[in-house]
Amino acid sequence: MTEELKCLDIEGHYGGDQEWFSYFSMRFGGCAAATACELLIYHALYMEGCEALYPYDRDHLTKADFNLLGKKMRPYLKPRAGGISSLSIYTDGLSQYLKEETNGRFTLEADCLEGAASEEEAAAFLKEGIRRGIPMPYLLLRHQDPQFSEISWHWFLITGYEESEDGLRVIYGTYGERYTALFSSLWNTGHEHKGGMLRAHIRQNV
Protein backbone atom coordinates (compact mmCIF):
# COMPACT_ATOMS: atom_id res chain seq x y z
CA MET A 1 0.00 0.00 0.00
CA THR A 2 1.26 3.45 -0.91
CA GLU A 3 0.13 6.78 0.55
CA GLU A 4 1.64 9.77 -1.22
CA LEU A 5 0.58 13.40 -1.14
CA LYS A 6 0.21 15.60 -4.19
CA CYS A 7 3.51 16.74 -5.62
CA LEU A 8 4.49 20.41 -5.71
CA ASP A 9 5.49 20.64 -9.35
CA ILE A 10 7.89 23.55 -9.65
CA GLU A 11 8.99 23.74 -13.29
CA GLY A 12 9.04 19.96 -13.50
CA HIS A 13 10.76 19.41 -10.16
CA TYR A 14 9.47 17.49 -7.16
CA GLY A 15 9.12 20.38 -4.76
CA GLY A 16 11.69 23.08 -4.13
CA ASP A 17 15.46 23.24 -4.06
CA GLN A 18 17.65 25.46 -1.87
CA GLU A 19 19.99 25.78 -4.85
CA TRP A 20 17.43 28.16 -6.37
CA PHE A 21 17.96 30.73 -3.62
CA SER A 22 19.91 33.80 -4.69
CA TYR A 23 21.83 34.18 -1.42
CA PHE A 24 24.93 31.97 -1.31
CA SER A 25 24.43 31.23 2.38
CA MET A 26 20.91 30.00 1.64
CA ARG A 27 22.08 27.79 -1.20
CA PHE A 28 24.58 26.25 1.22
CA GLY A 29 22.47 26.13 4.38
CA GLY A 30 18.88 27.01 3.50
CA CYS A 31 17.33 23.56 3.72
CA ALA A 32 15.11 24.42 6.70
CA ALA A 33 13.83 27.53 4.94
CA ALA A 34 13.22 25.52 1.77
CA THR A 35 10.98 23.02 3.57
CA ALA A 36 9.15 25.87 5.29
CA CYS A 37 8.49 27.47 1.90
CA GLU A 38 7.19 24.16 0.61
CA LEU A 39 4.84 23.92 3.59
CA LEU A 40 3.46 27.38 2.89
CA ILE A 41 2.91 26.56 -0.78
CA TYR A 42 1.28 23.23 0.02
CA HIS A 43 -1.15 24.86 2.42
CA ALA A 44 -1.90 27.66 -0.05
CA LEU A 45 -2.69 25.14 -2.79
CA TYR A 46 -4.54 22.43 -0.90
CA MET A 47 -5.86 23.82 2.39
CA GLU A 48 -9.02 25.92 2.32
CA GLY A 49 -8.55 29.48 3.50
CA CYS A 50 -4.76 29.40 3.26
CA GLU A 51 -4.34 30.92 -0.20
CA ALA A 52 -2.71 34.07 1.22
CA LEU A 53 0.28 32.07 2.43
CA TYR A 54 1.64 32.11 -1.12
CA PRO A 55 1.33 35.60 -2.65
CA TYR A 56 2.46 34.51 -6.12
CA ASP A 57 0.86 32.59 -8.99
CA ARG A 58 -0.49 29.35 -7.50
CA ASP A 59 -1.29 27.96 -10.94
CA HIS A 60 2.29 28.27 -12.19
CA LEU A 61 4.89 27.53 -9.53
CA THR A 62 8.30 28.84 -10.56
CA LYS A 63 11.87 28.79 -9.26
CA ALA A 64 11.91 32.58 -9.29
CA ASP A 65 8.87 32.84 -7.01
CA PHE A 66 10.26 30.11 -4.75
CA ASN A 67 13.36 32.27 -4.36
CA LEU A 68 11.23 35.32 -3.53
CA LEU A 69 9.45 33.35 -0.82
CA GLY A 70 12.81 32.15 0.45
CA LYS A 71 13.99 35.74 0.80
CA LYS A 72 10.99 36.43 3.03
CA MET A 73 11.69 33.29 5.07
CA ARG A 74 15.44 33.95 5.42
CA PRO A 75 15.33 36.21 8.50
CA TYR A 76 13.43 33.56 10.43
CA LEU A 77 15.27 30.39 9.39
CA LYS A 78 18.57 31.76 8.16
CA PRO A 79 21.75 29.68 8.17
CA ARG A 80 23.75 29.88 11.38
CA ALA A 81 26.58 28.16 13.23
CA GLY A 82 25.42 24.60 13.82
CA GLY A 83 22.46 25.03 11.49
CA ILE A 84 18.76 24.70 12.32
CA SER A 85 19.70 21.71 14.45
CA SER A 86 16.56 21.17 16.51
CA LEU A 87 12.83 20.95 15.98
CA SER A 88 12.23 23.85 18.36
CA ILE A 89 14.46 26.26 16.40
CA TYR A 90 12.45 25.37 13.28
CA THR A 91 9.02 25.77 14.85
CA ASP A 92 10.00 29.00 16.60
CA GLY A 93 11.25 30.46 13.34
CA LEU A 94 8.23 29.46 11.29
CA SER A 95 5.86 30.64 14.02
CA GLN A 96 7.56 34.04 14.07
CA TYR A 97 7.34 34.23 10.28
CA LEU A 98 3.58 33.67 10.40
CA LYS A 99 3.15 36.20 13.19
CA GLU A 100 5.06 38.96 11.44
CA GLU A 101 4.62 38.29 7.72
CA THR A 102 0.88 37.55 7.85
CA ASN A 103 0.06 40.02 10.66
CA GLY A 104 -1.02 37.15 12.86
CA ARG A 105 -3.60 35.83 10.41
CA PHE A 106 -2.09 32.34 10.62
CA THR A 107 -0.72 30.20 13.43
CA LEU A 108 1.52 27.15 13.36
CA GLU A 109 0.29 24.05 15.16
CA ALA A 110 3.06 21.47 15.35
CA ASP A 111 3.37 18.02 16.90
CA CYS A 112 7.06 17.21 17.31
CA LEU A 113 8.69 13.80 17.60
CA GLU A 114 12.31 13.77 18.71
CA GLY A 115 14.79 11.35 17.22
CA ALA A 116 15.12 9.49 20.53
CA ALA A 117 11.66 7.93 19.98
CA SER A 118 11.47 4.27 19.03
CA GLU A 119 11.24 3.23 15.41
CA GLU A 120 7.73 1.86 16.02
CA GLU A 121 6.54 5.13 17.56
CA ALA A 122 8.13 7.12 14.75
CA ALA A 123 6.55 4.97 12.03
CA ALA A 124 3.09 5.42 13.54
CA PHE A 125 3.68 9.18 13.90
CA LEU A 126 4.74 9.43 10.25
CA LYS A 127 1.80 7.44 8.90
CA GLU A 128 -0.69 9.50 10.89
CA GLY A 129 0.81 12.72 9.58
CA ILE A 130 0.58 11.67 5.96
CA ARG A 131 -2.98 10.46 6.47
CA ARG A 132 -3.84 13.93 7.73
CA GLY A 133 -2.77 15.22 4.33
CA ILE A 134 0.20 17.42 5.18
CA PRO A 135 3.88 16.84 4.28
CA MET A 136 6.20 16.46 7.25
CA PRO A 137 9.50 18.31 7.81
CA TYR A 138 12.23 15.87 8.84
CA LEU A 139 15.58 16.73 10.41
CA LEU A 140 18.39 14.24 9.90
CA LEU A 141 21.61 14.96 11.75
CA ARG A 142 24.61 12.63 11.58
CA HIS A 143 24.12 9.14 10.16
CA GLN A 144 26.54 6.24 10.17
CA ASP A 145 25.22 4.85 6.87
CA PRO A 146 26.99 6.48 3.89
CA GLN A 147 23.87 6.13 1.73
CA PHE A 148 22.49 9.10 3.67
CA SER A 149 25.56 11.30 3.36
CA GLU A 150 23.81 13.73 0.98
CA ILE A 151 21.01 14.38 3.49
CA SER A 152 23.01 14.38 6.72
CA TRP A 153 22.60 17.55 8.82
CA HIS A 154 19.73 18.40 6.54
CA TRP A 155 16.01 19.22 6.53
CA PHE A 156 13.77 17.61 3.93
CA LEU A 157 10.07 16.91 3.46
CA ILE A 158 8.39 13.53 3.94
CA THR A 159 5.62 13.29 1.35
CA GLY A 160 4.44 9.70 1.68
CA TYR A 161 5.16 6.11 2.59
CA GLU A 162 4.96 2.67 1.08
CA GLU A 163 4.47 -0.71 2.74
CA SER A 164 6.97 -2.98 0.99
CA GLU A 165 8.28 -6.52 1.44
CA ASP A 166 11.38 -5.03 3.06
CA GLY A 167 9.33 -2.95 5.49
CA LEU A 168 8.12 0.62 5.61
CA ARG A 169 9.66 2.89 2.97
CA VAL A 170 9.34 6.65 3.18
CA ILE A 171 8.93 8.96 0.20
CA TYR A 172 10.61 12.32 0.52
CA GLY A 173 11.54 15.32 -1.53
CA THR A 174 14.71 17.37 -1.42
CA TYR A 175 16.86 19.28 -3.91
CA GLY A 176 13.85 19.23 -6.25
CA GLU A 177 13.84 15.44 -6.58
CA ARG A 178 11.80 12.51 -5.27
CA TYR A 179 13.52 9.80 -3.22
CA THR A 180 12.59 6.75 -1.17
CA ALA A 181 14.37 5.06 1.72
CA LEU A 182 13.78 2.19 4.11
CA PHE A 183 12.48 3.91 7.22
CA SER A 184 14.27 1.64 9.68
CA SER A 185 17.59 2.54 8.07
CA LEU A 186 16.79 6.25 7.99
CA TRP A 187 15.52 6.52 11.57
CA ASN A 188 18.23 4.46 13.26
CA THR A 189 21.16 6.79 12.68
CA GLY A 190 23.70 5.07 14.94
CA HIS A 191 24.37 8.36 16.76
CA GLU A 192 23.20 9.56 20.15
CA HIS A 193 22.43 13.10 18.99
CA LYS A 194 19.47 12.84 16.62
CA GLY A 195 16.98 15.06 14.81
CA GLY A 196 13.33 14.13 14.44
CA MET A 197 10.25 15.15 12.52
CA LEU A 198 7.11 17.18 12.96
CA ARG A 199 3.53 17.33 11.84
CA ALA A 200 3.00 20.97 10.96
CA HIS A 201 -0.45 22.40 10.32
CA ILE A 202 -0.91 26.09 9.57
CA ARG A 203 -4.25 27.33 10.86
CA GLN A 204 -6.05 30.49 9.83
CA ASN A 205 -7.10 32.58 12.80
CA VAL A 206 -10.73 33.67 12.81
C-alpha positions as CSV (number, residue, x, y, z in Angstrom):
1,M,0.0,0.0,0.0
2,T,1.3,3.5,-0.9
3,E,0.1,6.8,0.5
4,E,1.6,9.8,-1.2
5,L,0.6,13.4,-1.1
6,K,0.2,15.6,-4.2
7,C,3.5,16.7,-5.6
8,L,4.5,20.4,-5.7
9,D,5.5,20.6,-9.4
10,I,7.9,23.6,-9.7
11,E,9.0,23.7,-13.3
12,G,9.0,20.0,-13.5
13,H,10.8,19.4,-10.2
14,Y,9.5,17.5,-7.2
15,G,9.1,20.4,-4.8
16,G,11.7,23.1,-4.1
17,D,15.5,23.2,-4.1
18,Q,17.6,25.5,-1.9
19,E,20.0,25.8,-4.8
20,W,17.4,28.2,-6.4
21,F,18.0,30.7,-3.6
22,S,19.9,33.8,-4.7
23,Y,21.8,34.2,-1.4
24,F,24.9,32.0,-1.3
25,S,24.4,31.2,2.4
26,M,20.9,30.0,1.6
27,R,22.1,27.8,-1.2
28,F,24.6,26.2,1.2
29,G,22.5,26.1,4.4
30,G,18.9,27.0,3.5
31,C,17.3,23.6,3.7
32,A,15.1,24.4,6.7
33,A,13.8,27.5,4.9
34,A,13.2,25.5,1.8
35,T,11.0,23.0,3.6
36,A,9.1,25.9,5.3
37,C,8.5,27.5,1.9
38,E,7.2,24.2,0.6
39,L,4.8,23.9,3.6
40,L,3.5,27.4,2.9
41,I,2.9,26.6,-0.8
42,Y,1.3,23.2,0.0
43,H,-1.2,24.9,2.4
44,A,-1.9,27.7,0.0
45,L,-2.7,25.1,-2.8
46,Y,-4.5,22.4,-0.9
47,M,-5.9,23.8,2.4
48,E,-9.0,25.9,2.3
49,G,-8.5,29.5,3.5
50,C,-4.8,29.4,3.3
51,E,-4.3,30.9,-0.2
52,A,-2.7,34.1,1.2
53,L,0.3,32.1,2.4
54,Y,1.6,32.1,-1.1
55,P,1.3,35.6,-2.6
56,Y,2.5,34.5,-6.1
57,D,0.9,32.6,-9.0
58,R,-0.5,29.4,-7.5
59,D,-1.3,28.0,-10.9
60,H,2.3,28.3,-12.2
61,L,4.9,27.5,-9.5
62,T,8.3,28.8,-10.6
63,K,11.9,28.8,-9.3
64,A,11.9,32.6,-9.3
65,D,8.9,32.8,-7.0
66,F,10.3,30.1,-4.7
67,N,13.4,32.3,-4.4
68,L,11.2,35.3,-3.5
69,L,9.4,33.4,-0.8
70,G,12.8,32.1,0.4
71,K,14.0,35.7,0.8
72,K,11.0,36.4,3.0
73,M,11.7,33.3,5.1
74,R,15.4,33.9,5.4
75,P,15.3,36.2,8.5
76,Y,13.4,33.6,10.4
77,L,15.3,30.4,9.4
78,K,18.6,31.8,8.2
79,P,21.7,29.7,8.2
80,R,23.7,29.9,11.4
81,A,26.6,28.2,13.2
82,G,25.4,24.6,13.8
83,G,22.5,25.0,11.5
84,I,18.8,24.7,12.3
85,S,19.7,21.7,14.5
86,S,16.6,21.2,16.5
87,L,12.8,20.9,16.0
88,S,12.2,23.9,18.4
89,I,14.5,26.3,16.4
90,Y,12.5,25.4,13.3
91,T,9.0,25.8,14.9
92,D,10.0,29.0,16.6
93,G,11.2,30.5,13.3
94,L,8.2,29.5,11.3
95,S,5.9,30.6,14.0
96,Q,7.6,34.0,14.1
97,Y,7.3,34.2,10.3
98,L,3.6,33.7,10.4
99,K,3.1,36.2,13.2
100,E,5.1,39.0,11.4
101,E,4.6,38.3,7.7
102,T,0.9,37.5,7.9
103,N,0.1,40.0,10.7
104,G,-1.0,37.2,12.9
105,R,-3.6,35.8,10.4
106,F,-2.1,32.3,10.6
107,T,-0.7,30.2,13.4
108,L,1.5,27.1,13.4
109,E,0.3,24.0,15.2
110,A,3.1,21.5,15.3
111,D,3.4,18.0,16.9
112,C,7.1,17.2,17.3
113,L,8.7,13.8,17.6
114,E,12.3,13.8,18.7
115,G,14.8,11.3,17.2
116,A,15.1,9.5,20.5
117,A,11.7,7.9,20.0
118,S,11.5,4.3,19.0
119,E,11.2,3.2,15.4
120,E,7.7,1.9,16.0
121,E,6.5,5.1,17.6
122,A,8.1,7.1,14.7
123,A,6.6,5.0,12.0
124,A,3.1,5.4,13.5
125,F,3.7,9.2,13.9
126,L,4.7,9.4,10.3
127,K,1.8,7.4,8.9
128,E,-0.7,9.5,10.9
129,G,0.8,12.7,9.6
130,I,0.6,11.7,6.0
131,R,-3.0,10.5,6.5
132,R,-3.8,13.9,7.7
133,G,-2.8,15.2,4.3
134,I,0.2,17.4,5.2
135,P,3.9,16.8,4.3
136,M,6.2,16.5,7.2
137,P,9.5,18.3,7.8
138,Y,12.2,15.9,8.8
139,L,15.6,16.7,10.4
140,L,18.4,14.2,9.9
141,L,21.6,15.0,11.8
142,R,24.6,12.6,11.6
143,H,24.1,9.1,10.2
144,Q,26.5,6.2,10.2
145,D,25.2,4.8,6.9
146,P,27.0,6.5,3.9
147,Q,23.9,6.1,1.7
148,F,22.5,9.1,3.7
149,S,25.6,11.3,3.4
150,E,23.8,13.7,1.0
151,I,21.0,14.4,3.5
152,S,23.0,14.4,6.7
153,W,22.6,17.5,8.8
154,H,19.7,18.4,6.5
155,W,16.0,19.2,6.5
156,F,13.8,17.6,3.9
157,L,10.1,16.9,3.5
158,I,8.4,13.5,3.9
159,T,5.6,13.3,1.3
160,G,4.4,9.7,1.7
161,Y,5.2,6.1,2.6
162,E,5.0,2.7,1.1
163,E,4.5,-0.7,2.7
164,S,7.0,-3.0,1.0
165,E,8.3,-6.5,1.4
166,D,11.4,-5.0,3.1
167,G,9.3,-2.9,5.5
168,L,8.1,0.6,5.6
169,R,9.7,2.9,3.0
170,V,9.3,6.7,3.2
171,I,8.9,9.0,0.2
172,Y,10.6,12.3,0.5
173,G,11.5,15.3,-1.5
174,T,14.7,17.4,-1.4
175,Y,16.9,19.3,-3.9
176,G,13.9,19.2,-6.2
177,E,13.8,15.4,-6.6
178,R,11.8,12.5,-5.3
179,Y,13.5,9.8,-3.2
180,T,12.6,6.8,-1.2
181,A,14.4,5.1,1.7
182,L,13.8,2.2,4.1
183,F,12.5,3.9,7.2
184,S,14.3,1.6,9.7
185,S,17.6,2.5,8.1
186,L,16.8,6.2,8.0
187,W,15.5,6.5,11.6
188,N,18.2,4.5,13.3
189,T,21.2,6.8,12.7
190,G,23.7,5.1,14.9
191,H,24.4,8.4,16.8
192,E,23.2,9.6,20.1
193,H,22.4,13.1,19.0
194,K,19.5,12.8,16.6
195,G,17.0,15.1,14.8
196,G,13.3,14.1,14.4
197,M,10.3,15.2,12.5
198,L,7.1,17.2,13.0
199,R,3.5,17.3,11.8
200,A,3.0,21.0,11.0
201,H,-0.4,22.4,10.3
202,I,-0.9,26.1,9.6
203,R,-4.3,27.3,10.9
204,Q,-6.1,30.5,9.8
205,N,-7.1,32.6,12.8
206,V,-10.7,33.7,12.8
